[in-house]
Amino acid sequence: MNGQGKIRSSHLERLAVIYLRQSTLVQVRDNTESTMRQYGLADEAVRLGWARSNVKVIDADLGTSGRFGADREGFREVVAKVCLGEAGAVFGLEVSRLARSSADFARLLELARLTDTLLIDDDGTYDLADINDRLLLGLKGQMSEAELHILACRMHGAKKAAAARGELRFPLPVGYVYDDEGLCVLDPDAQVQAAIADVFAAFKAGGSAYAVVSAFVGRPFPLRAFGGIWAGQLRWGCLTHARVLSVLNNPCYAGTYVYGRYITRRRVSPDGTVHTGIQLRPRSEWPVVIHDHHDGYLTWDDYEDNQAKLEANCTHKGARPPREGLALCQGIMLCGSCGRPMTTRYHRGDRAAYECSASRADQQSTATCRSIAADTVDEAVTERLLAVLTPQQIALALAAAEEVTDRHARSHRAAELALDRARYEADRAERTFTRVEPENRLVARTLETRWEAKLAALAEAEQALDGVRKARPALPEPDALMALATDLPRLWHASDTHHKDRKRLLRTLIADVTVLPEPNRKRARIGVRWHTGATDEISVMRNDLRTPTAAIDLITRLGPTHTDDELVAQLNAAGLTTGKKRPFDVKAVRWARHAYRVRAPRTVPHRDGEIGIDAMARILGVSYSAAYYWVTHHRLDARQDRSGRWCVTWNETVEADCLARIAGSGHLNPTGPGTRPLPEEVHGCLTVHDVAMRLGVPADAVYYWIRLHRLHARRTTSGRWSIPWNDEIEASARQFAARTKKFTPTTQTTTAGGAV
């Protein structure tokens, strides 16, 4: 190794860093000799004078490329040790292998110069303080980067040449395999072919990728694995939304060979990190497109139709695809006052409305921004649409289309004549060039240039003719259109016709619908813009969803004395309808009672042998809460009527059972067997139950008075309230009870032991 004299003791006292790198894991696995040689540099460092303990091997970058922007942990460690002055020398088989990027390599060289670090490889030892060594290493770095570029260009050129012939092989999507001759053919597995075909059929029927996913719920979908131990094997799993999009967007299924759909892009983040990503190219920039390269699951025209549908479904780009809701103009409604799109809100009872909510949220609404019922707009637009699709209108449209077709035919003939002339000129230029003598280079060069210009003109003429042919409108059969126009109203109003289908038909003719400014709130002006550019304006009366005044008057007058069923009969007999123009039913009457605060007649809901909870509480001498607790916890047999009131089954046996419960309850009967007597110091005091029984009020009222400090009480050791009691306190409490309107105190006076 040359230049050993440059190694000084100051270098030997520091570390000898052995940097190992292989560009790919395949090289690490197959090119083992190179890896062993790089590990052998540790012995070379010991031979040059470094102690074995001062030799540091960094092999974290095995399988990592040295190009610019690659995340190389080992290289960062090398740079760190150089910056800290810990490295005396950096070893490598070739110094250029430290970094394939000139920027990274020049940065390392500059840091090594500042910290007096040597670079050592098989060619010799380099001291960066020496200008000659710096020039030499800089030249090697440039040559290494140029070598990498030249090799990449050669490989990429070979790939492009093979791709231009349609022979470059790459992993095929599921549904295709390579045969023994290397040709792309359909997967021989019939189940795989059926699954792929069903994806396109489901997308054609549903119109969205989510519809395809829904159609494949519970059904497995094939996946061809690449790489690893599963390479080439067919696996089955769930069909996800991402996989549906990958199938629909792949032109391979249309029998088209495409190369260069994606391109690699690099971007620099604010912290200087370089990120590499893959970006989809526009279809017009695909470098290689070969149609009818292999058998397809669909045609190229079907593929383009699918792409147009996917583009129309992409809502984050401003598209408004038809949805499943009943609002016919959802997504194409505009506010004519503020100019913003109107949102659709769905309410109870299958009602929808178009609202200018975005402007209100941004405080940009105008005085004429309106919300309007969806059926008001939809009925007017539907009527205008069906009026346009009459046989007479279709006949006029066909006549106009035939005129356009004739115009296209004339331009088509003109393009054909222009192509014939361009082909004649190109052939003539070719014959002139071939007759010139080869020795007359000046004339030959001029004629060759003229021939190339004629060939370019010929290519332009061919493209012009192809564009005219594609622009020619494809007209359907007139008889089929006439039959469709006659049957369209029935199909439109059929119960099995989905809202989404109606929206699709409407959007084929109508571009958007606008609610125009109208000061009169009872009227609405609706603007319709057709795809042809024509516009229509419709003026309609807005639907008043409020209950008619006559119905309100009848409900207000008869409501307190008539039941709901009787009111329904009276309203329908009078020919009155709801705000939605529907006959009245019990539900509508109850809603009207609630909205206009009309009381229902109070009827006795109890049957024979039934009483209410309040009556049961009075009979038993307990609070309403205790009686309600028994009923709701199924301690007693009870039912609820239509108004929600409880009806308790009552007889002597039930009453005796309830009295027995009260007698054995320490909470309801303080003197019962389940209670403990009050201590001596509180004798002369009463419990809450005793006070309630004396005053004839619910126990809740006594608790309420205690909470408001109207009655003084304290808790005993058992946790119950103890209320000091005398004649003065009792008189004051009876005044509290007399001022309360919800109950009337009884005149009967009781004691803790019983009635007096």
C-alpha positions in Angstrom: 0.0 0.0 0.0 1.5 3.3 -1.1 1.9 6.3 1.2 2.6 4.5 4.5 4.9 7.3 5.4 1.9 9.6 5.8 0.7 7.6 8.8 1.9 9.4 12.0 1.6 8.6 15.7 -1.2 11.1 16.0 -3.2 8.9 13.6 -2.3 5.7 15.3 -3.5 7.0 18.7 -7.0 7.4 17.3 -9.4 4.9 15.8 -9.0 3.1 12.5 -12.6 3.1 11.1 -13.3 0.2 8.6 -16.4 1.2 6.6 -18.2 -1.6 4.8 -20.9 -1.1 2.2 -22.7 -3.2 -0.5 -25.4 -1.6 -2.7 -28.0 -4.3 -2.4 -28.8 -7.3 -0.2 -28.4 -9.5 -3.3 -24.8 -8.4 -3.5 -24.3 -9.2 0.2 -25.8 -12.6 -0.4 -24.1 -13.5 -3.6 -20.9 -11.4 -3.8 -19.4 -12.8 -0.6 -15.8 -12.3 -1.7 -16.2 -8.5 -1.7 -17.6 -8.6 1.8 -14.8 -10.7 3.0 -12.2 -8.4 1.5 -13.8 -5.4 3.3 -13.8 -7.2 6.6 -10.1 -8.0 5.9 -9.2 -4.3 6.0 -9.2 -4.7 9.8 -6.1 -6.9 9.6 -4.6 -4.4 7.2 -5.1 -1.6 9.8 -3.3 -3.7 12.4 -0.5 -4.4 10.0 -0.1 -0.6 9.4 0.4 0.0 13.2 -3.1 0.4 14.8 -3.8 -1.6 17.9 -6.5 -4.2 17.6 -8.6 -2.4 20.2 -8.5 0.8 18.2 -9.9 -0.8 15.0 -13.6 0.0 14.6 -15.7 -1.9 12.0 -18.9 -0.2 10.8 -21.0 -2.5 8.7 -24.5 -1.0 9.2 -24.7 -0.1 5.5 -24.4 -3.6 4.0 -27.3 -3.7 1.4 -27.7 0.1 1.2 -27.0 2.2 -1.9 -24.5 5.0 -1.7 -26.6 7.4 -3.9 -27.5 10.9 -2.7 -30.3 11.0 -0.2 -30.1 7.4 0.9 -30.6 6.9 4.6 -27.2 5.4 5.6 -26.7 4.9 9.3 -23.2 3.6 9.0 -22.1 6.6 6.9 -23.5 9.0 9.5 -21.5 7.2 12.2 -18.3 7.6 10.1 -18.9 11.3 9.6 -19.6 11.7 13.3 -16.4 10.1 14.4 -14.5 12.2 11.8 -16.1 15.4 13.1 -15.3 14.5 16.8 -11.7 13.8 15.9 -11.9 10.2 17.1 -11.0 8.7 13.7 -7.3 8.6 12.7 -8.1 7.0 9.3 -11.0 5.6 7.3 -10.5 2.4 5.4 -12.3 1.1 2.3 -11.6 -1.1 -0.7 -12.2 2.0 -2.8 -12.4 5.5 -1.5 -15.2 6.2 -4.0 -17.3 3.5 -2.4 -17.7 5.7 0.7 -20.3 7.8 -1.2 -21.7 7.7 -4.8 -22.8 11.3 -4.4 -20.3 14.1 -5.0 -22.0 16.2 -2.3 -21.6 13.6 0.4 -18.1 12.7 -0.7 -16.9 16.3 -0.9 -18.4 16.9 2.6 -16.5 13.9 4.0 -13.2 15.1 2.4 -13.6 18.6 3.9 -14.3 17.2 7.4 -11.3 14.8 7.1 -9.0 17.7 6.1 -10.1 19.8 9.1 -9.7 17.0 11.6 -6.4 15.5 10.0 -8.1 12.2 9.2 -6.5 9.9 6.6 -8.4 8.0 3.9 -6.9 4.6 3.0 -7.8 2.1 0.3 -5.9 -0.4 -1.9 -4.4 2.3 -4.1 -2.7 4.1 -1.1 -3.0 6.5 1.7 -4.5 10.0 1.2 -3.8 13.0 3.4 -6.4 15.6 2.8 -4.0 18.3 3.9 -2.1 17.6 0.7 -3.6 19.5 -2.2 -2.5 16.7 -4.6 -4.3 14.1 -2.6 -7.4 16.3 -2.5 -7.3 16.8 -6.3 -6.9 13.0 -6.8 -9.7 12.0 -4.5 -12.0 14.7 -6.0 -11.3 13.3 -9.5 -11.9 9.7 -8.3 -15.2 10.8 -6.7 -16.3 12.5 -10.0 -15.3 9.4 -12.0 -17.2 7.1 -9.6 -20.4 9.2 -9.9 -20.0 9.3 -13.7 -19.5 5.5 -13.7 -22.7 5.0 -11.8 -24.6 7.4 -14.2 -23.2 5.6 -17.3 -24.1 2.2 -16.0 -27.6 3.3 -15.1 -28.1 4.9 -18.5 -27.0 1.7 -20.3 -29.4 -0.5 -18.2 -32.2 2.0 -18.6 -31.7 2.3 -22.3 -31.8 -1.5 -22.6 -35.0 -1.5 -20.6 -36.6 1.2 -22.8 -35.6 -0.7 -26.0 -37.2 -3.9 -24.7 -40.3 -2.0 -23.5 -40.7 -0.4 -26.9 -41.0 -3.9 -28.4 -43.4 -5.0 -25.6 -40.8 -7.6 -24.4 -39.7 -6.1 -21.1 -41.0 -8.4 -18.4 -42.3 -7.1 -15.1 -44.6 -8.5 -12.4 -48.0 -9.1 -13.9 -51.3 -8.2 -12.0 -53.4 -11.0 -10.7 -55.3 -12.6 -13.6 -52.3 -12.8 -15.9 -49.3 -15.1 -16.0 -46.3 -15.7 -18.3 -46.5 -18.9 -20.4 -43.5 -21.1 -21.3 -42.6 -18.8 -24.2 -42.6 -15.7 -22.0 -45.9 -14.3 -23.4 -48.5 -12.6 -21.3 -51.7 -14.8 -21.2 -54.8 -15.0 -19.1 -54.5 -17.0 -15.9 -55.6 -20.6 -16.7 -57.4 -20.7 -13.3 -61.1 -20.3 -14.1 -61.9 -19.0 -10.6 -59.3 -16.2 -10.9 -60.7 -15.2 -14.3 -64.3 -15.2 -13.0 -63.2 -13.0 -10.0 -61.5 -10.4 -12.2 -64.4 -10.3 -14.7 -66.9 -9.9 -11.8 -65.0 -6.8 -10.6 -65.5 -5.0 -13.9 -69.2 -6.2 -14.0 -69.8 -5.0 -10.5 -68.3 -1.6 -11.3 -70.4 -1.3 -14.4 -73.5 -2.0 -12.4 -72.7 0.0 -9.3 -70.6 2.8 -10.8 -68.2 3.1 -7.9 -65.3 1.2 -6.3 -67.2 1.0 -3.0 -70.1 -0.7 -4.8 -67.6 -3.4 -6.0 -66.3 -3.9 -2.4 -69.9 -4.4 -1.2 -70.6 -6.9 -4.0 -67.6 -9.0 -2.9 -68.5 -9.1 0.8 -67.9 -12.7 2.0 -66.3 -13.7 -1.3 -62.5 -14.3 -1.6 -60.4 -12.4 -4.1 -57.1 -13.7 -5.6 -53.7 -12.1 -5.0 -50.5 -13.1 -6.7 -47.6 -12.7 -4.3 -44.2 -11.4 -5.4 -41.0 -11.7 -3.4 -40.2 -13.6 -0.3 -41.2 -17.2 0.4 -44.6 -16.6 -1.2 -43.2 -15.5 -4.6 -45.4 -16.6 -7.4 -48.0 -18.3 -5.2 -51.7 -17.5 -5.5 -53.3 -16.4 -2.3 -56.9 -15.5 -1.5 -58.2 -12.8 0.7 -60.7 -9.9 1.1 -61.2 -7.4 -1.7 -60.4 -4.0 -0.3 -61.1 -0.6 -1.8 -57.4 0.0 -2.7 -57.2 -3.3 -4.6 -60.4 -2.5 -6.5 -58.8 0.8 -7.6 -55.6 -0.9 -8.6 -57.6 -3.3 -10.8 -59.7 -0.6 -12.4 -56.7 1.7 -13.0 -54.4 -0.9 -14.5 -54.5 -0.8 -18.4 -53.1 -4.3 -18.5 -56.6 -5.6 -18.1 -57.6 -3.9 -21.3 -55.0 -5.9 -23.2 -52.6 -2.9 -23.4 -48.9 -3.0 -22.7 -47.8 0.2 -20.8 -44.3 1.1 -19.7 -43.5 4.2 -17.7 -46.8 4.8 -15.8 -44.8 5.9 -12.8 -41.8 8.2 -12.3 -39.5 8.6 -9.4 -39.4 12.1 -7.9 -37.1 13.4 -5.2 -38.0 16.3 -2.8 -36.0 18.0 -0.2 -37.6 18.6 3.2 -36.9 21.8 5.2 -34.3 20.0 7.3 -32.4 19.0 4.2 -33.5 15.4 4.1 -34.0 14.0 0.6 -37.1 11.8 0.2 -37.7 9.6 -2.9 -41.3 8.9 -4.0 -43.2 7.4 -6.9 -45.6 9.6 -8.8 -48.2 8.6 -11.4 -47.7 10.2 -14.8 -50.6 11.6 -16.8 -51.8 9.2 -19.5 -50.6 11.5 -22.3 -47.0 11.2 -21.0 -46.8 7.4 -20.9 -43.7 6.7 -23.1 -44.8 3.2 -24.3 -48.4 2.2 -25.0 -49.1 -0.9 -27.1 -52.7 -1.7 -27.6 -53.9 -5.3 -28.3 -50.7 -6.6 -26.8 -52.4 -9.5 -25.1 -55.9 -10.8 -24.4 -57.9 -8.4 -22.1 -60.8 -8.6 -19.7 -62.3 -5.5 -21.3 -61.7 -3.2 -24.3 -59.7 0.0 -24.3 -62.9 2.1 -24.7 -64.4 0.4 -21.6 -61.2 1.2 -19.7 -61.4 4.9 -20.6 -65.1 4.9 -19.6 -64.1 3.4 -16.2 -61.5 6.1 -15.8 -64.0 8.8 -16.5 -66.4 7.3 -13.9 -63.6 7.2 -11.3 -62.7 10.8 -12.1 -66.3 11.8 -11.7 -66.5 10.0 -8.3 -63.4 11.9 -7.0 -65.2 14.4 -4.7 -62.0 16.0 -3.4 -61.4 17.4 -6.9 -64.8 19.1 -7.0 -66.8 16.3 -8.6 -70.3 15.7 -7.3 -71.3 12.1 -8.1 -74.9 10.9 -7.7 -75.7 9.5 -4.3 -78.4 7.2 -3.0 -80.5 9.8 -1.3 -83.9 10.9 -2.5 -82.8 14.5 -3.3 -82.7 14.4 -7.1 -80.5 17.5 -7.6 -78.0 16.7 -4.8 -74.5 17.9 -5.7 -75.6 20.1 -8.7 -77.6 22.6 -6.7 -76.2 26.2 -6.7 -77.4 29.3 -4.9 -78.0 32.1 -7.3 -77.5 34.8 -4.6 -74.1 34.0 -3.1 -72.9 31.6 -5.9 -72.0 28.8 -3.6 -73.1 25.1 -3.9 -76.1 24.3 -1.8 -75.9 21.4 0.7 -78.6 18.8 1.1 -80.1 18.1 4.5 -82.3 15.1 5.3 -85.0 15.3 7.9 -87.5 12.9 9.4 -90.3 11.5 7.4 -88.3 11.1 4.1 -88.0 14.9 3.7 -85.0 16.7 2.3 -84.1 20.3 1.8 -81.4 22.3 -0.1 -79.8 24.8 2.2 -77.2 27.6 1.7 -75.5 26.5 4.9 -71.9 27.2 3.7 -72.5 30.9 3.3 -74.3 31.2 6.6 -71.4 29.4 8.4 -68.9 31.8 6.8 -71.1 34.8 7.5 -71.3 35.5 3.7 -75.0 34.8 3.1 -77.0 37.4 1.3 -80.6 38.7 2.0 -82.0 36.4 -0.8 -80.1 33.2 0.2 -82.9 30.6 0.7 -83.4 27.1 1.9 -86.0 25.2 -0.2 -87.7 21.9 0.1 -86.1 19.3 -2.2 -89.4 18.1 -3.6 -90.3 21.6 -4.8 -87.2 21.7 -7.0 -87.1 18.1 -7.9 -90.7 18.0 -9.2 -90.2 21.1 -11.3 -86.9 19.8 -12.8 -88.4 16.3 -13.4 -91.3 17.8 -15.2 -89.1 19.9 -17.4 -86.8 16.9 -18.1 -89.6 14.6 -19.1 -91.1 17.4 -21.3 -87.8 17.6 -23.1 -87.5 13.8 -23.7 -90.7 13.6 -25.7 -90.7 12.0 -29.2 -91.1 15.4 -30.8 -88.1 16.8 -29.0 -86.0 13.7 -29.8 -87.0 14.0 -33.5 -85.7 17.6 -33.5 -82.5 16.5 -31.7 -81.9 13.7 -34.2 -82.3 16.1 -37.0 -79.8 18.5 -35.5 -77.5 15.5 -34.8 -77.7 14.4 -38.4 -76.7 17.8 -39.5 -73.7 17.7 -37.2 -72.9 14.3 -38.6 -72.9 15.6 -42.1 -70.7 18.4 -41.1 -68.3 15.9 -39.5 -68.4 13.8 -42.6 -67.4 16.7 -44.7 -64.5 17.5 -42.4 -63.7 13.8 -42.4 -63.5 13.8 -46.2 -61.3 16.9 -46.1 -58.9 15.2 -43.7 -58.7 12.1 -45.9 -57.8 14.3 -48.9 -55.2 16.2 -46.9 -53.7 12.8 -45.8 -53.5 11.6 -49.4 -51.7 14.8 -50.5 -49.3 14.5 -47.5 -48.6 10.9 -48.4 -48.0 11.8 -52.1 -45.5 14.6 -51.1 -43.6 12.2 -48.7 -43.4 9.5 -51.4 -42.2 12.1 -53.9 -39.5 13.4 -51.5 -38.4 9.8 -50.9 -38.0 9.1 -54.6 -36.1 12.3 -55.2 -33.7 11.5 -52.3 -33.1 7.9 -53.5 -32.2 9.1 -57.1 -29.4 11.5 -56.0 -25.8 10.3 -56.3 -24.2 9.4 -53.0 -21.1 11.4 -53.8 -23.2 14.6 -54.0 -23.4 15.0 -50.2 -24.6 18.6 -50.3 -27.6 17.9 -52.4 -28.3 14.6 -50.6 -28.3 16.4 -47.2 -30.8 19.0 -48.5 -33.1 16.4 -50.0 -32.9 14.3 -46.8 -34.0 17.4 -44.8 -36.9 17.9 -47.2 -37.9 14.3 -46.9 -38.0 14.5 -43.1 -40.2 17.6 -43.2 -42.6 15.8 -45.5 -42.7 12.8 -43.2 -43.5 15.1 -40.2 -46.3 16.6 -42.3 -47.6 13.1 -43.1 -47.6 12.2 -39.3 -49.6 15.4 -38.5 -52.1 14.6 -41.2 -52.6 11.1 -39.8 -53.2 12.5 -36.3 -55.7 15.0 -37.7 -57.7 12.3 -39.4 -57.6 10.1 -36.3 -58.9 13.1 -34.2 -61.7 13.8 -36.7 -62.8 10.1 -36.6 -62.8 10.0 -32.8 -64.8 13.3 -32.6 -67.5 11.9 -34.9 -70.7 11.5 -32.7 -72.1 8.0 -32.4 -75.9 8.3 -32.8 -78.2 5.7 -31.5 -81.0 4.1 -33.5 -84.0 6.6 -33.9 -86.5 3.8 -33.3 -84.9 2.8 -30.0 -84.9 6.5 -28.9 -88.5 6.9 -29.8 -89.5 3.8 -27.8 -87.4 5.0 -24.9 -89.1 8.4 -24.9 -92.5 6.8 -24.9 -91.7 4.5 -22.0 -89.5 6.9 -20.0 -92.2 8.4 -17.7 -93.3 4.9 -16.6 -89.7 3.9 -15.9 -89.0 7.2 -14.1 -91.9 6.8 -11.7 -91.6 3.0 -11.2 -91.2 1.9 -7.6 -88.2 -0.3 -8.4 -86.2 2.5 -10.1 -83.5 3.7 -7.7 -82.9 7.3 -6.8 -79.3 6.9 -8.1 -80.5 5.8 -11.5 -82.8 8.9 -11.8 -79.9 11.1 -10.8 -77.6 9.6 -13.5 -80.2 10.1 -16.2 -80.8 13.7 -15.1 -77.1 14.5 -15.1 -76.6 13.2 -18.6 -78.7 16.2 -19.8 -78.6 18.8 -17.0 -75.3 20.4 -15.9 -76.6 22.2 -12.8 -79.7 23.7 -11.2 -79.7 27.2 -9.6 -82.1 28.7 -7.1 -82.3 32.3 -8.4 -82.9 35.3 -6.1 -86.6 35.8 -5.4 -87.8 38.4 -2.8 -91.2 36.8 -2.6 -90.8 33.9 -0.1 -93.9 32.1 -1.4 -92.4 31.7 -4.9 -89.2 30.2 -6.2 -87.3 30.7 -9.4 -85.3 27.8 -10.6 -82.6 28.0 -13.3 -81.7 24.9 -15.3 -78.5 24.8 -17.3 -78.3 22.0 -19.9 -75.1 20.4 -21.1 -75.7 21.9 -24.5 -75.3 25.4 -23.0 -79.0 26.2 -23.2 -80.7 27.5 -20.1 -84.3 27.4 -18.8 -86.0 29.3 -16.0 -88.9 27.7 -14.0 -91.1 29.7 -11.6 -93.0 27.6 -9.0 -94.9 28.1 -5.7 -93.0 26.9 -2.7 -94.5 24.0 -0.7 -95.9 25.2 2.6 -95.4 22.3 5.0 -97.3 23.9 7.8 -100.6 22.5 8.9 -103.5 24.4 7.2 -105.2 27.0 9.3 -108.6 25.3 8.9 -107.2 22.1 10.4 -105.5 24.0 13.3 -108.8 25.7 14.1 -110.7 22.4 14.1 -108.1 20.7 16.3 -108.0 23.6 18.7 -111.8 23.7 19.0 -112.5 20.0 19.2 -109.3 18.8 20.8 -110.1 19.2 24.5 -113.3 17.2 24.1 -112.5 14.7 21.3 -110.1 11.8 21.3 -107.4 11.4 18.6 -109.4 8.9 16.6 -112.4 11.1 16.7 -110.3 14.1 15.5 -108.9 12.0 12.6 -112.4 11.2 11.5 -113.5 14.8 11.7 -110.5 16.2 9.8 -110.7 13.6 7.0 -114.4 14.1 6.7 -113.9 17.8 6.2 -111.4 17.0 3.4 -108.4 18.6 5.3 -104.8 17.4 4.8 -101.5 17.8 6.6 -98.8 20.2 5.4 -97.4 17.4 3.3 -100.8 17.0 1.5 -101.5 13.7 3.2 -104.6 12.5 5.0 -104.6 12.9 8.8 -103.8 10.0 11.0 -103.4 9.6 14.8 -99.7 10.4 14.6 -100.3 13.7 12.7 -103.0 14.7 15.2 -100.8 14.0 18.2 -98.0 16.1 16.6 -100.5 19.0 16.0 -101.6 18.8 19.7 -98.0 19.0 20.8 -97.1 21.8 18.4 -100.2 24.0 19.2 -100.5 22.9 22.8 -104.0 21.4 22.6 -104.8 19.2 25.6 -106.3 15.8 25.0 -109.6 14.9 26.9 -108.8 13.4 30.2 -110.3 9.9 30.4 -110.3 7.3 33.1 -107.8 4.7 31.8 -108.5 2.2 34.6 -110.4 -1.0 34.0 -112.4 -2.8 36.6 -110.2 -3.9 39.4 -107.4 -1.3 38.6 -106.4 1.8 40.3 -103.6 4.4 39.8 -100.4 4.8 41.7 -101.5 7.9 43.5 -104.7 6.2 44.7 -102.6 3.2 45.9 -100.3 5.5 47.8 -103.2 7.1 49.6 -104.8 3.8 50.5 -101.5 2.4 51.9 -100.4 5.6 53.5 -97.0 5.6 51.8 -95.4 8.1 49.5 -95.9 8.2 45.8 -92.2 7.3 45.3 -92.5 4.1 47.3 -95.6 3.0 45.4 -94.0 3.9 42.0 -90.9 1.9 43.0 -93.0 -1.2 43.7 -94.7 -0.9 40.3 -91.6 -0.2 38.2 -89.7 -3.0 39.9 -92.4 -5.5 39.2 -93.4 -6.0 42.8 -97.0 -5.5 41.7 -99.0 -6.5 38.7 -99.5 -3.4 36.6 -99.7 -2.2 33.0 -99.3 1.1 31.1 -102.1 2.6 28.9 -101.5 4.4 25.6 -100.8 7.7 27.4 -98.2 6.1 29.6 -100.1 6.1 32.9 -99.8 3.0 35.2 -102.9 0.9 36.0 -102.3 -1.3 39.1 -104.4 -4.5 39.6 -106.0 -4.0 43.0 -108.1 -6.2 45.3 -108.2 -7.1 49.0 -105.5 -9.7 48.7 -103.1 -7.3 47.0 -103.9 -4.6 49.6 -103.2 -7.1 52.5 -99.9 -8.1 50.9 -98.8 -4.5 50.6 -99.8 -3.7 54.2 -97.8 -6.7 55.4 -94.7 -5.4 53.4 -95.1 -2.0 55.0 -95.4 -3.5 58.5 -92.2 -5.4 58.0 -90.3 -2.6 56.4 -87.9 -0.6 58.6 -87.9 2.2 56.1 -91.7 2.6 55.6 -92.6 1.7 59.2 -90.0 3.0 61.7 -91.7 0.9 64.5 -91.5 -2.3 62.5 -89.3 -5.3 63.5 -86.6 -4.3 61.1 -85.8 -1.0 62.8 -83.9 0.0 65.9 -85.4 2.3 68.5 -84.2 5.9 68.6 -81.6 6.5 71.3 -82.7 8.1 74.6 -81.2 11.5 73.7 -83.6 11.9 70.8 -86.8 10.9 72.4 -89.4 13.5 71.7 -88.2 13.7 68.1 -90.0 12.3 65.1 -88.7 10.6 61.9 -89.5 11.9 58.4 -92.2 9.2 58.0 -93.8 10.2 61.3 -93.9 13.9 60.3 -95.4 13.0 56.9 -98.1 10.9 58.5 -99.0 13.6 61.0 -99.2 16.3 58.3 -100.7 14.1 55.6 -98.1 15.1 53.1 -95.6 13.0 51.1 -92.3 12.2 52.7 -90.5 14.0 49.8 -92.1 17.3 51.0 -90.6 16.7 54.5 -87.1 16.1 52.9 -87.5 19.2 50.9 -88.3 21.3 54.0 -85.3 19.9 55.7 -83.0 20.7 52.7 -84.4 24.3 52.8 -83.9 24.4 56.6 -87.6 25.1 57.2 -87.4 22.1 59.6 -84.4 21.6 61.9 -83.2 18.0 61.9 -80.1 16.0 62.5 -79.0 12.5 61.5 -78.9 9.8 64.2 -76.2 7.1 64.4 -78.3 4.9 62.2 -78.3 7.6 59.4 -82.0 8.6 59.7 -83.2 12.1 60.2 -84.4 13.0 63.7 -86.7 16.1 63.8 -87.4 17.8 67.1 -91.2 18.1 67.5 -93.7 20.1 69.5 -96.9 21.9 69.0 -95.3 25.1 67.8 -93.2 23.3 65.1 -96.2 21.3 64.0 -98.3 24.5 63.6 -95.5 26.0 61.5 -95.2 22.9 59.4 -98.9 22.8 58.7 -98.6 26.4 57.4 -95.9 25.2 55.0 -98.2 22.5 53.8 -101.2 24.8 53.4 -99.2 27.2 51.2 -98.3 24.3 48.8 -100.8 23.8 46.0 -99.8 20.4 45.0 -101.3 18.7 48.1 -103.7 19.6 50.9 -102.7 18.5 54.5 -105.2 16.3 56.2 -106.8 17.3 59.5 -106.1 13.9 61.1 -103.4 13.9 63.6 -101.3 10.8 64.2 -98.5 9.8 66.4 -95.6 7.5 66.0 -97.6 4.8 67.6 -100.9 5.2 65.7 -103.9 7.4 65.3 -105.1 9.6 68.2 
